[in-house]
């Protein structure tokens, strides 16, 4: 994978299945998630647990009110996710190439792209928030339009200067299928929050337990990252001899 660090992007040199069915995509995402669970769990806990623990300790020590604490936690989530998102994609792509998902290399790729990932995640969240303020449906369509931003940042990396515009282009004509994938994942996320996370967080646990709970939920949410990666790959060339997704962006620049 050293070649990727030198070239500044991840080469997609393996066959990919086209994104032609939301149901099949969800099934494949679940299989990929389960088969890569040891790597995903280790990487998520490595990145999230220390950050979540520090955050919970500070909030507890300063007795920060719930509303302000929620805002602080959201900012910490953004900072941690900006590191985790490209790291997860790096590890999954390495496995898809027939190699191994290595924590050290994955975190190194995440650090390399952290600032770019953070800035683009901030823009995506603001866009979805503004559209969602109008009504839920526009927010969902904005989410579908920008869903490929994280895979684009992680894979096309230095070769794409505007990941949001690239995601808008790549999702054109596929947003109905994308919504059919992400809506069940959103429902699952809400169910997990209201049925598991919220009761546990309200049970009076200390900072360490709260940090562990949040980190485990972040690990479960990696299923969405797996699905986004498979949709991105399936929306480009369907075989390794065809032009890779990032090459089109290179020609435009």
N, C-alpha and C positions, 0 to 999 in steps of 0.2 A: 504493500500500500504506500510505500515511500514515493512511488511515482505520482500518486495523487497529490501529495504535499508539494512536490516540485512543480507539477503542472497547474495546480490550483483548481482542480475539479475532479469529480469522480467519474471515471470512464465506465459506461454501462456496456459490458462485453458479454452479456449472457442473454439467452432468450427470455422474453417477458410475455405474459399472457395479456391479450387485449382486454380493456375494460368495456365489456359489452353486456354485462348483467350485474345489477346491484346485488342480487341474491348470491350469485357465485362469488362476487368480490367479498361479501361479508364472510362467506364460508372460508375462503382462502385467507382472509385477514385473521380469522380466529385460529386457523391451523398454524399460520406463521407466528402468531402471538404465542401460542402454546409451545411450539417447537423452539422458540427463542426465549422462553420465559426465564431461564436461569440468567442469561445475559441481560435481559431487560430489567429483571429484578435487581441484579447487582449494580447495574449502571444507574438506575433510578435512585436506589438507596444511597449509593456513593455520592451522587450530586445533591439530592434533595435533603437527606436526613441531617447532615451538618448545618445546612442553611436554615432548615425548618427549626432545628433545635435552638440555634442562636436566636432566631426570631422569637420563638416562644419564651425563651428565658428573659429576653429584653422586655417583651410585652408584660410578662408576669412581674418582673422586678420593678418596672415603672408604673405598674397598675394602669395601663393604657385603656381607656374606655372602649367598649365593643366596636363602635362605629369606626373610630380612628384605628383600632387594631385590625379591623377587617381591611382597611385601605392599605396599611403597612403589609399585611399578609399578601394582598394582591400584587403589590410592587415586588415583594420577595419572590412570589411565584413567577412573575415575568422575568426577573433576573435569572432564576434557576432554569426556567424552561428554555430561555435563549441559549443556554449552554447544553441542556439535555437534548433538544430537538436535533441539531446537526450531529451530535454524538450518536444518537440512536440510529439515524439514517446511515451513518458511516458503518456502524457495526452490522446492520442488516444487509447492506450492499456487499460487505466483505463476505458474509455467509452465503449470499446468493451467487457470488462468484465461485463458490466452492471452497472458500477458505474458512477461517475461524473469526468469530467476533471477539476482538481483543479490547479489553477495557481501557488500557493505556492509550492505544492508538485512537480509539473512539473519543475519549475525553480530550486528547490532543487536538483532534479535528474540531471538536466543539469549541475549545478555547480559541482556535484559529479564526473561527467564524462568529465568535460570541457577539462582538459589537454589531456586525451586519445583521445577525439573527435578532438581536435585541431591538434594533431600530425598525426592522421590518415587522416584527411581532407587535411593536407599539403601534405602528401605522395600521396594521390589520385590526387590532383590538379597537382602536379609535373608530375606524371605518364601520365595523360591525356594530359598535355601540351607538353611533350616530344614526345608522339605518334602522337599528332595532328600536331606537327611541321613537321613530315614526310609527312602527307597528312590528309585530313579531315576524311576519312574512318577509318584509324587506330585509330584516336582519339575517334571516336564514339564507336568502338569496345572496346577500353580500358574503356570508360565510362560505357558501358553495363557490362563489366566484374567486375567492382568495384562498381556498383550501390548499392549493399546491405551493403556497409561498414557502413553507418550511422545507419540503423536499427540494424546491428550486434553489433555495439558499444553500442547502447541504450538498447538493449534487452539482449544480451548475456553478455555484460558488463564485470564483473570480471572473467567470465568463458571462455573468448576467448582472447588469447594473441596476435593473428595475424588476425585482422579483414579483411585485404586485401586478405590474402590467403583463408580465410573462404568464402569471397564473390566470389572469383574466383572458388572455389569448388561448391558453391551453384548455380551459374549462368551457370555452364557447361550444355550444351544441351538446354538452354533456351534463349540464347543471341539474337536469331532472334526475338523471341516474345518480349524481353525486348526492343530491338531497335524499334520495331513497336509501343511501348508505349512511349518511350522517344523522338523519333523524332518529333511527333506532339507537344509534350510539349516544345521542343527546338524551333520549328517554332513559337509557341505561345509566347514564351519568347522574341524571336527576334522581332516579330511583336509589342509586347508591348513596347519594348525598342525604336524601330525606330519610331513608330507612336504616342507613348504617352510620355514615359520617356524622350527621347532625346529632343523633342520640348519644353517640360515643363522646363527641366534643362537649356535650352538655352534661356529662356525667361527673364533672368535677375532677377530671384527671389532671395530673401535673404536666409541666412543659415537655418532659421527655416522652411521655405517652402520646400527647397531642402531636408532637413532631413525627413520631412513628406512624400514627394513624394517617396523617396528611401524606406522608411519604408512600405508604402502601396504596392509598387512593391514587396518587400520581402514577404509581406503577400500573394499576389497573387501567388508567386512562391512556397508557401507551398503546392500547388496542386501537385507538383513533389514529395515532401516529403511523402504525403499521398499515391501516386502511388507506390513509392519505398517500403513503409511499406507493402502495400497489396501484392505486388509481392514477397517480402521476406516471408511473412506469407504463401502465396499460394504455395511457392516452397518447403515448409516443409510438415509435416503431416497435413492431411486435417480434423482431428477431435481431440477433446480435450482428448480422451483416449489414443491416440497414443503418441509416444515419442516426446517431444517438440524439436524444432530445435536446441536449445543450448545443449541438452543432448549428441548429437553425438560428438560435440566439446569437451565436458567434458570427454567422454570415450577415446578420442584420446590423451588427455593430461596426 
